[in-house]
Amino acid sequence: MALELKAGLPPEAYELYRQHLACLIGVPTTQANEWSELLAGKCLPITALVPLVAVDGRLLQSLASPSGGDQSGLLLPSDSRVLMNFACALALAYTVFGEPEKAIRWMGKPKERFDGRSPFDLLLDKQEGVSNDVFEMLVQVAGGMCA
């Protein structure tokens, strides 16, 4: 992700984002740093899908290996990236909007800025860099730049 969330958010908001992310992917808060640090050569456990699929069932359909990556119970690296982008954006939306329901509603609503696509649509698009637009807009909303 080109956008550095830590630099784009006030410290208290960044800490709240990390707490939301830790809950969403089931890791200790001390490990819920930027997504690139979490994914550095690692694969997420299949169990990390459970809370996120409940938010948007299309997430499962977007993965190359919905039944799992290998015998160890880990997702493939490409699926881990999709899942992590989704989790990070959702954690940031929870932080920005303060309530999961509002965040999910905003993430599912088409945006003119995204040519009528929703943030969830962009996050499920595997095209390189598309999800960065969602993070950028969320940071701008947090800063009061747009809605």
Number of C-alpha atoms within 10 A of each C-alpha: 16 10 12 12 20 15 9 15 18 12 11 10 17 18 17 18 26 24 20 22 28 20 16 21 22 17 14 12 16 9 14 22 19 16 16 13 11 17 14 9 8 15 19 22 17 20 14 20 21 13 14 19 14 11 15 15 11 14 21 19 12 16 21 14 14 15 11 17 21 11 7 9 14 18 27 20 16 15 24 23 21 19 26 25 21 23 24 24 25 27 23 27 27 20 24 22 16 12 11 16 12 14 19 18 11 17 22 16 14 15 14 9 11 14 8 11 15 19 27 23 19 19 27 21 14 15 9 8 13 17 23 17 18 25 24 18 16 24 21 16 15 20 13 9 10 10 10
